[in-house]
Amino acid sequence: MLWKLWKDKHSIYFADQDISRIYPGIPRIQRAEVPPGIDPLFISKVIAVTKDLTIDLIISQVDEELVALKENEKALAPAIVIAPPLIFIKMFLDKLNAGQSLASNEIHEPDTQLLTEKSKLDSCPLLVKPRIGRGSRDLFIAKSDREFEKLKEYLLTRNEDFIVQELKLGIEYSVQMLANSKGELKAIIPVKINAKRGSTTSGKVENNRSVIDTCLKFHSKYSPTGTYNIQLILSEIDGIAFIFEVNPRVSTTMCLGLFGGADPIESYFDIQSKGPFKTVEDGLELQRFWVNSIYPKVSIQE
């Protein structure tokens, strides 16, 4: 989708550790191979690619790349990394620190604690997930105290920290937040999630007032630059929107906002206009499908 929306507007390149996983409709010369974000050679390779292709802007959709890119902005110059500040990225990649910061700023969030032998929340169901890492990985739900105790026995033997949260029941929203280089908010795109498989596979724009107000309060407290994503649950009990995760990067639903006229690049460089933030009309819908690509057999001549 990004390729179709941007190919006539920008010279756009896509990077991956395996370029065969990039949409085959993108020309081979506009695909670049880079190591994973945790690889020591990641930054040197990205620097080489940006210099070779004369890249002006870098937008990452991968958690593991964000810190490395922001820590090396001077080395990547004159390319600009469109992302929130480093301190914001580090805070919200750590889900325990994120939950504690939200609570201290009086922003509604599920009660978030570090998982320990003594962990105990008021009621089930409970959600357990890694303290660091993508929210779609290693998710566990405890529907009873007994299940929670069993989860603790299992997860506390693993060599990583987990957090435990109240599992709020309600409607899930993924909200794209677009700000300029000064941290001024330019657009909010709330997407009501119909289905997920790690990332969103089905959703539509719904400008729910409670969700928007919660996101406005969040931005007023932190004022990050660039584009980021807020994930919320709109409680079916009291109508309160609870932030359960913040992704300090663009999300897979960015294309919905872009299609509706909210461009993260234009927003980032818009430091002149002082009008209200943009929204996208209710009902704009995303349905994601798998595409099968079949390649002919290549014969090798001896």
C-alpha positions as CSV (number, residue, x, y, z in Angstrom):
1,M,0.0,0.0,0.0
2,L,2.8,2.5,0.9
3,W,4.5,1.7,-2.4
4,K,1.3,2.5,-4.4
5,L,0.6,5.7,-2.4
6,W,4.1,7.1,-2.4
7,K,5.8,5.8,-5.6
8,D,4.8,8.7,-7.8
9,K,5.6,11.3,-5.0
10,H,8.9,10.1,-3.6
11,S,11.9,8.0,-4.7
12,I,11.1,5.3,-2.1
13,Y,13.3,2.4,-1.0
14,F,12.4,-0.6,1.3
15,A,14.9,-2.3,3.5
16,D,14.9,-5.8,5.1
17,Q,17.3,-8.4,6.2
18,D,15.8,-10.7,3.5
19,I,14.8,-8.7,0.4
20,S,12.9,-11.7,-0.9
21,R,10.3,-10.9,1.8
22,I,9.6,-7.4,0.3
23,Y,6.5,-7.1,-1.9
24,P,7.6,-8.4,-5.3
25,G,5.9,-5.5,-7.1
26,I,8.7,-3.2,-5.8
27,P,11.6,-3.1,-8.3
28,R,14.7,-4.9,-7.2
29,I,16.8,-1.8,-7.4
30,Q,14.5,-0.2,-4.8
31,R,15.0,-2.9,-2.3
32,A,18.0,-2.8,0.1
33,E,19.4,-5.5,2.3
34,V,20.3,-4.6,5.9
35,P,21.1,-6.7,9.0
36,P,18.7,-7.0,11.9
37,G,18.5,-4.0,14.2
38,I,20.3,-5.9,17.0
39,D,23.3,-6.8,14.7
40,P,26.5,-4.8,15.5
41,L,26.8,-4.1,11.7
42,F,23.3,-2.7,11.4
43,I,24.2,1.0,11.6
44,S,27.3,0.8,9.4
45,K,25.2,-0.9,6.7
46,V,22.4,1.6,7.0
47,I,24.9,4.5,6.8
48,A,26.4,2.9,3.7
49,V,23.0,2.4,2.1
50,T,21.9,6.0,2.8
51,K,25.1,7.4,1.3
52,D,24.9,5.2,-1.7
53,L,21.3,5.9,-2.5
54,T,21.4,9.6,-1.3
55,I,18.6,9.0,1.2
56,D,17.0,12.1,2.7
57,L,14.5,10.5,5.2
58,I,14.5,7.3,7.2
59,I,11.3,5.8,8.7
60,S,11.6,2.6,10.6
61,Q,8.7,0.3,11.5
62,V,10.9,-2.1,13.6
63,D,11.2,-1.7,17.4
64,E,14.8,-3.2,17.4
65,E,16.1,-0.5,15.0
66,L,14.7,2.6,16.7
67,V,17.3,3.2,19.4
68,A,20.3,2.5,17.1
69,L,18.9,4.9,14.5
70,K,18.3,7.8,16.9
71,E,21.6,7.3,18.7
72,N,23.4,7.6,15.4
73,E,21.5,10.5,13.8
74,K,24.7,12.6,13.4
75,A,26.4,9.7,11.6
76,L,23.4,9.3,9.3
77,A,23.2,13.0,8.4
78,P,22.2,14.6,6.2
79,A,19.5,11.9,6.2
80,I,16.8,12.7,8.8
81,V,15.3,10.0,11.1
82,I,11.6,10.7,11.4
83,A,10.9,9.3,14.8
84,P,10.2,10.5,18.4
85,P,13.1,11.6,20.7
86,L,15.5,8.9,22.0
87,I,14.3,9.3,25.6
88,F,10.7,8.8,24.5
89,I,11.6,5.7,22.5
90,K,13.5,4.1,25.4
91,M,10.7,4.8,27.8
92,F,8.0,3.3,25.8
93,L,9.9,0.3,24.5
94,D,10.1,-0.7,28.2
95,K,6.5,-1.6,29.1
96,L,7.0,-1.4,32.8
97,N,8.5,2.1,32.7
98,A,5.8,3.1,30.2
99,G,3.0,1.9,32.5
100,Q,4.5,3.7,35.5
101,S,5.0,6.9,33.5
102,L,1.4,6.9,32.3
103,A,0.1,6.4,35.8
104,S,2.2,9.2,37.2
105,N,0.8,11.5,34.5
106,E,-2.8,10.5,35.5
107,I,-3.4,8.9,32.1
108,H,-5.7,5.8,32.2
109,E,-3.8,2.6,31.8
110,P,-4.3,-1.0,33.0
111,D,-2.5,-1.5,36.4
112,T,1.0,-2.5,35.3
113,Q,3.5,-4.4,37.5
114,L,6.7,-6.3,37.1
115,L,6.0,-10.1,37.2
116,T,7.5,-11.5,40.4
117,E,6.6,-14.3,42.8
118,K,4.6,-11.8,44.9
119,S,2.7,-10.3,41.9
120,K,-1.0,-10.0,42.6
121,L,-3.7,-7.8,41.0
122,D,-7.2,-7.4,42.3
123,S,-9.0,-9.5,39.7
124,C,-8.7,-11.7,36.6
125,P,-8.4,-11.9,33.7
126,L,-4.8,-10.7,33.6
127,L,-2.4,-10.2,30.6
128,V,1.3,-11.2,30.9
129,K,3.8,-10.1,28.3
130,P,7.6,-9.4,28.0
131,R,8.8,-6.2,29.5
132,I,10.9,-5.5,26.4
133,G,9.8,-6.5,23.0
134,R,6.9,-6.4,20.6
135,G,3.5,-6.5,22.1
136,S,2.4,-9.3,19.8
137,R,5.1,-11.7,21.0
138,D,4.7,-14.1,24.0
139,L,1.3,-12.9,25.2
140,F,-0.3,-15.0,28.0
141,I,-3.8,-14.6,29.5
142,A,-4.7,-15.8,33.0
143,K,-8.4,-16.2,33.5
144,S,-8.1,-17.3,37.1
145,D,-5.8,-17.0,40.1
146,R,-4.8,-20.7,39.6
147,E,-3.8,-20.0,35.9
148,F,-1.9,-16.9,37.0
149,E,0.1,-18.9,39.6
150,K,0.9,-21.5,37.0
151,L,2.1,-18.8,34.6
152,K,4.3,-17.3,37.2
153,E,5.9,-20.7,37.9
154,Y,6.7,-21.1,34.1
155,L,7.7,-17.5,33.2
156,L,9.9,-16.8,36.2
157,T,12.2,-19.6,35.1
158,R,12.9,-17.7,31.8
159,N,15.8,-15.4,31.3
160,E,13.8,-12.3,30.7
161,D,11.4,-9.9,32.6
162,F,7.7,-10.0,32.1
163,I,5.0,-7.6,33.2
164,V,1.4,-8.3,34.3
165,Q,-1.5,-6.0,33.5
166,E,-5.2,-6.0,34.1
167,L,-6.9,-7.3,30.9
168,K,-9.4,-4.6,30.2
169,L,-12.4,-5.9,28.2
170,G,-13.8,-3.7,25.4
171,I,-13.1,-2.4,21.9
172,E,-9.4,-2.1,20.8
173,Y,-8.1,1.0,18.9
174,S,-4.8,1.6,17.2
175,V,-4.3,5.3,16.9
176,Q,-1.7,6.9,14.6
177,M,-0.3,10.2,16.0
178,L,1.4,12.6,13.6
179,A,3.5,15.5,14.9
180,N,5.9,17.9,13.4
181,S,9.6,18.4,14.1
182,K,8.7,20.6,17.1
183,G,6.3,18.1,18.7
184,E,3.2,20.0,17.6
185,L,0.3,17.6,16.9
186,K,-0.8,17.5,13.2
187,A,-3.1,14.5,12.9
188,I,-4.9,11.8,14.9
189,I,-6.2,8.7,13.1
190,P,-8.1,6.3,15.5
191,V,-8.6,2.8,13.9
192,K,-11.1,0.5,15.5
193,I,-9.6,-3.0,15.3
194,N,-11.8,-5.8,13.9
195,A,-9.1,-8.5,13.6
196,K,-5.4,-8.9,14.4
197,R,-2.7,-11.5,13.6
198,G,0.2,-9.9,15.3
199,S,-0.5,-6.7,13.4
200,T,-3.9,-5.4,12.3
201,T,-5.6,-7.3,9.5
202,S,-8.9,-5.6,9.6
203,G,-9.9,-2.2,11.0
204,K,-11.7,1.1,10.1
205,V,-11.4,4.7,11.1
206,E,-13.7,5.7,14.0
207,N,-13.2,9.1,15.6
208,N,-14.4,8.1,19.1
209,R,-14.4,11.2,21.4
210,S,-13.1,9.3,24.5
211,V,-10.3,7.8,22.5
212,I,-9.3,11.1,20.9
213,D,-9.4,12.9,24.2
214,T,-7.1,10.3,25.9
215,C,-4.6,10.6,23.0
216,L,-4.7,14.4,23.2
217,K,-4.0,14.2,26.9
218,F,-1.1,11.8,26.2
219,H,0.5,14.1,23.6
220,S,0.1,17.2,25.8
221,K,2.1,15.4,28.5
222,Y,5.0,14.1,26.3
223,S,4.9,16.2,23.1
224,P,7.0,13.8,21.0
225,T,8.1,14.7,17.5
226,G,7.4,12.5,14.4
227,T,4.9,9.7,14.1
228,Y,4.0,7.2,16.8
229,N,1.2,4.8,17.7
230,I,-1.0,4.4,20.7
231,Q,-3.0,1.2,21.5
232,L,-6.1,1.5,23.7
233,I,-9.0,-0.5,25.0
234,L,-12.3,1.4,25.2
235,S,-13.9,-0.2,28.3
236,E,-17.2,-1.8,27.7
237,I,-18.0,-1.1,31.4
238,D,-17.4,2.6,31.9
239,G,-16.5,3.9,28.5
240,I,-13.0,4.9,29.6
241,A,-10.1,4.6,27.1
242,F,-7.1,2.8,28.7
243,I,-3.7,3.0,27.0
244,F,-2.1,-0.4,27.2
245,E,0.8,0.2,24.9
246,V,2.7,2.9,23.0
247,N,4.8,2.1,19.9
248,P,7.3,4.9,19.3
249,R,7.2,4.4,15.6
250,V,4.9,4.2,12.6
251,S,2.4,1.3,12.7
252,T,1.0,-0.9,10.0
253,T,-2.2,1.2,10.0
254,M,-0.2,4.3,8.8
255,C,-1.5,3.6,5.2
256,L,-5.1,4.4,6.4
257,G,-4.1,7.9,7.5
258,L,-2.0,8.4,4.4
259,F,-4.9,7.3,2.1
260,G,-7.1,9.8,4.0
261,G,-4.8,12.7,3.6
262,A,-2.7,12.6,6.8
263,D,0.9,12.3,5.5
264,P,3.6,11.7,8.2
265,I,6.3,13.3,6.1
266,E,4.3,16.4,5.3
267,S,3.2,16.6,8.9
268,Y,6.8,16.4,10.2
269,F,7.9,19.4,8.1
270,D,4.7,21.4,8.7
271,I,6.0,24.1,11.1
272,Q,4.0,27.0,9.7
273,S,0.3,26.2,9.9
274,K,-1.3,26.6,13.3
275,G,-4.7,25.1,12.5
276,P,-6.4,22.2,14.4
277,F,-5.1,18.6,14.0
278,K,-6.3,16.6,11.0
279,T,-8.7,13.7,11.2
280,V,-9.8,11.1,8.6
281,E,-13.4,10.6,7.8
282,D,-15.2,7.8,9.8
283,G,-15.5,4.5,8.0
284,L,-12.3,4.4,5.9
285,E,-11.5,0.7,6.2
286,L,-8.4,-1.6,5.9
287,Q,-8.6,-5.2,5.0
288,R,-5.3,-7.0,4.7
289,F,-5.0,-10.1,2.5
290,W,-2.1,-12.5,1.8
291,V,-0.7,-12.4,-1.7
292,N,0.7,-15.6,-3.3
293,S,3.7,-14.9,-5.6
294,I,4.8,-17.7,-7.9
295,Y,8.1,-17.6,-9.7
296,P,9.1,-19.7,-12.7
297,K,11.9,-22.2,-12.3
298,V,15.3,-20.9,-13.3
299,S,17.4,-23.4,-15.2
300,I,21.1,-23.3,-14.9
301,Q,23.2,-23.9,-18.0
302,E,26.4,-25.8,-17.5
